[in-house]
Amino acid sequence: MINDDRLSAYLEDHLIVAESGVQLFMSTERTWSNTPFEATFSGLRSDVAADRDDLVELVRQLGYDRGRVKTAVGWFGAQISKAGPLNLLRRNRGIAGQLELEALQSAIHGKESLWVSLLELSRFDDRISAADVQRLKDRAKTQQDQLAHVMLTTITGRFST
């Protein structure tokens, strides 16, 4: 049997990160505006926001309440992420651009791990739709592939003179 207190806390922690992730992808979208990858990052930002919304809906369906303290922490983290702390000058070249892409890949990997965990838990809790979670896991894989494509396509330009 699933421990609701533990699952609720776990999902709430992921919601905090998801709020920051949306803001990071918004910052990255600005970095890559007016480039061949503008549409890619616009789509990624939209998908990441949809993933966050799907997670909020899952939390609601499970009957969990969001704690006030964690909601405030999530809001604060999102405000910091809005500034784009990994790439303050919004450059897609150089080390900052590389670190930003790597951080985004790490964030997507963490989200994919959430979906893998929930997929396993869906075997024991019929409130969790395996089909919905599989769709989200597949979308995370697509997001990883898109980020990897941008990184590999542009890495030489970031490190050449």
SULWO-V408554 format. One record per residue. N is the residue number from 1. RES is the residue in one letter. SS is DSSP state (alpha for helix, beta for strand, coil for the rest). NEAR is the number of other C-alpha atoms within 8 Angstrom. Layout:
N/RES/SS/NEAR  N/RES/SS/NEAR
This chain:
1/M/coil/4  2/I/coil/7  3/N/coil/6  4/D/alpha/6  5/D/alpha/6  6/R/alpha/7  7/L/alpha/9  8/S/alpha/10  9/A/alpha/8  10/Y/alpha/8  11/L/alpha/10  12/E/alpha/11  13/D/alpha/9  14/H/alpha/10  15/L/alpha/12  16/I/alpha/14  17/V/alpha/10  18/A/alpha/10  19/E/alpha/13  20/S/alpha/16  21/G/alpha/13  22/V/alpha/13  23/Q/alpha/13  24/L/alpha/12  25/F/alpha/13  26/M/alpha/10  27/S/alpha/13  28/T/alpha/12  29/E/alpha/12  30/R/alpha/8  31/T/alpha/9  32/W/coil/11  33/S/coil/8  34/N/coil/5  35/T/coil/6  36/P/coil/5  37/F/coil/9  38/E/alpha/11  39/A/alpha/7  40/T/alpha/8  41/F/alpha/12  42/S/alpha/9  43/G/alpha/8  44/L/alpha/10  45/R/alpha/12  46/S/alpha/8  47/D/alpha/8  48/V/alpha/12  49/A/alpha/9  50/A/alpha/8  51/D/alpha/9  52/R/alpha/12  53/D/alpha/8  54/D/alpha/8  55/L/alpha/10  56/V/alpha/9  57/E/alpha/8  58/L/alpha/9  59/V/alpha/12  60/R/alpha/9  61/Q/alpha/8  62/L/coil/8  63/G/coil/6  64/Y/coil/8  65/D/coil/6  66/R/coil/7  67/G/coil/7  68/R/alpha/6  69/V/alpha/6  70/K/alpha/11  71/T/alpha/10  72/A/alpha/8  73/V/alpha/9  74/G/alpha/13  75/W/alpha/11  76/F/alpha/8  77/G/alpha/12  78/A/alpha/13  79/Q/alpha/10  80/I/alpha/10  81/S/alpha/13  82/K/alpha/12  83/A/coil/8  84/G/coil/13  85/P/coil/8  86/L/coil/7  87/N/coil/10  88/L/coil/7  89/L/coil/4  90/R/coil/11  91/R/coil/9  92/N/coil/10  93/R/coil/10  94/G/alpha/10  95/I/alpha/8  96/A/alpha/11  97/G/alpha/13  98/Q/alpha/13  99/L/alpha/9  100/E/alpha/11  101/L/alpha/10  102/E/alpha/8  103/A/alpha/8  104/L/alpha/12  105/Q/alpha/11  106/S/alpha/8  107/A/alpha/9  108/I/alpha/11  109/H/alpha/10  110/G/alpha/8  111/K/alpha/10  112/E/alpha/12  113/S/alpha/8  114/L/alpha/9  115/W/alpha/12  116/V/alpha/10  117/S/alpha/8  118/L/alpha/10  119/L/alpha/12  120/E/alpha/8  121/L/alpha/10  122/S/coil/12  123/R/coil/8  124/F/coil/8  125/D/coil/9  126/D/coil/7  127/R/coil/7  128/I/coil/12  129/S/coil/8  130/A/alpha/9  131/A/alpha/6  132/D/alpha/7  133/V/alpha/13  134/Q/alpha/10  135/R/alpha/8  136/L/alpha/11  137/K/alpha/11  138/D/alpha/8  139/R/alpha/8  140/A/alpha/12  141/K/alpha/9  142/T/alpha/8  143/Q/alpha/10  144/Q/alpha/11  145/D/alpha/8  146/Q/alpha/9  147/L/alpha/11  148/A/alpha/9  149/H/alpha/8  150/V/alpha/9  151/M/alpha/10  152/L/alpha/8  153/T/alpha/7  154/T/alpha/8  155/I/alpha/9  156/T/alpha/8  157/G/alpha/8  158/R/alpha/12  159/F/alpha/9  160/S/coil/5  161/T/coil/2
